[in-house]
Amino acid sequence: MKNNINKEKWIDEVFNSTQGLKRAQPGADLYEKIAAKLSHPQPVSLPFPVKRWIAAAVLLLAVNMGSVIYFNGQEKKTVPVNTGNPLASEIQTETTYNY
Amino acid sequence: MYREKVFNTAIGMVQDHGMAEDITQDTFVTVYKSILSFNEKSSLSTWIYRITVNKCLDHLRAKNRKKRMGLLGQLFNGDSGEIPNDKPDFEHPGVQLERRETSRYLFAAIETLPDTQKTVFVLAHIEELPQKDIAEIMNLSIKAVESLLQRAKANLRKKLGHIYDRRKM
């Protein structure tokens, strides 16, 4: 019970610690710095998540391009199918497999 | 006159002297560049406060993003990732000397508030603005500001209670 009273008293003390607060002062060279920023605007940097999204998109594109090249360059494997036709060897009825 | 208001608001929200200076400079650069588009629907003071608050919130969001990525890194590196959020290390330069130690706990607790509650509390408690002005700055109703302020105070009391208990251990 006493602990709770002390706790609440301490919390009140903390809340009241900013009583009589004086306004904090910026540096004396504030106006010079503002003038400098107006004369020489800073380059705009992309926010952090945008850079990551761009990197992810480039990676995805690279993976997709790699897949397209890989599958197009695959050697086609063929299995001759015996149809009983004497001309089969000439016709070459084939089932093509891509691995 | 405005430079102190802007700087004081910024330092209360971001709790970093250097960053507050940057925000103050950026605020006045924006004011200078946008003054022709100021439509006088609100007062000049409200408009400048609004720019300041938005710049502070942008900074806080960027800081949170970096913190999250840092946590992710710690996850992969196997660190505990614990961030001490009740370590009082910020002293507001305007606080009276004999109250500086105690005020550090208040600012540590303010740091843990959600952005909107933090904004309302800083504007009400540190800047001592009336709720009507805060409502205009944040584009909220007075009732919404009242509600946010109540929630901020309740959360702060809870947080300070935990800090008190940990100190006593």
Chai-1 contact restraints between the chains, C-beta under 6 A:
chainA,res_idxA,chainB,res_idxB,connection_type,confidence,min_distance_angstrom,max_distance_angstrom,comment,restraint_id
A,K7,B,Y164,contact,1.0,0.0,6.0,A-B,restraint_1
A,W10,B,Y164,contact,1.0,0.0,6.0,A-B,restraint_2
A,I11,B,R157,contact,1.0,0.0,6.0,A-B,restraint_3
A,I11,B,L160,contact,1.0,0.0,6.0,A-B,restraint_4
A,E13,B,T102,contact,1.0,0.0,6.0,A-B,restraint_5
A,V14,B,T102,contact,1.0,0.0,6.0,A-B,restraint_6
A,V14,B,Y105,contact,1.0,0.0,6.0,A-B,restraint_7
A,V14,B,L106,contact,1.0,0.0,6.0,A-B,restraint_8
A,V14,B,L160,contact,1.0,0.0,6.0,A-B,restraint_9
A,S17,B,R99,contact,1.0,0.0,6.0,A-B,restraint_10
A,S17,B,T102,contact,1.0,0.0,6.0,A-B,restraint_11
A,S17,B,S103,contact,1.0,0.0,6.0,A-B,restraint_12
A,S17,B,L106,contact,1.0,0.0,6.0,A-B,restraint_13
A,T18,B,S103,contact,1.0,0.0,6.0,A-B,restraint_14
A,G20,B,Q96,contact,1.0,0.0,6.0,A-B,restraint_15
A,L21,B,G94,contact,1.0,0.0,6.0,A-B,restraint_16
A,L21,B,V95,contact,1.0,0.0,6.0,A-B,restraint_17
A,K22,B,G94,contact,1.0,0.0,6.0,A-B,restraint_18
A,R23,B,E4,contact,1.0,0.0,6.0,A-B,restraint_19
A,R23,B,N8,contact,1.0,0.0,6.0,A-B,restraint_20
A,R23,B,G94,contact,1.0,0.0,6.0,A-B,restraint_21
A,A24,B,F7,contact,1.0,0.0,6.0,A-B,restraint_22
A,A24,B,N8,contact,1.0,0.0,6.0,A-B,restraint_23
A,A24,B,I11,contact,1.0,0.0,6.0,A-B,restraint_24
A,A24,B,P93,contact,1.0,0.0,6.0,A-B,restraint_25
A,A24,B,G94,contact,1.0,0.0,6.0,A-B,restraint_26
A,P26,B,R3,contact,1.0,0.0,6.0,A-B,restraint_27
A,P26,B,F7,contact,1.0,0.0,6.0,A-B,restraint_28
A,P26,B,E21,contact,1.0,0.0,6.0,A-B,restraint_29
A,P26,B,T24,contact,1.0,0.0,6.0,A-B,restraint_30
A,K33,B,Q25,contact,1.0,0.0,6.0,A-B,restraint_31
A,I34,B,Q25,contact,1.0,0.0,6.0,A-B,restraint_32
A,I34,B,F28,contact,1.0,0.0,6.0,A-B,restraint_33
A,K37,B,Q25,contact,1.0,0.0,6.0,A-B,restraint_34
A,K37,B,V29,contact,1.0,0.0,6.0,A-B,restraint_35
A,L38,B,V29,contact,1.0,0.0,6.0,A-B,restraint_36
A,F48,B,R65,contact,1.0,0.0,6.0,A-B,restraint_37
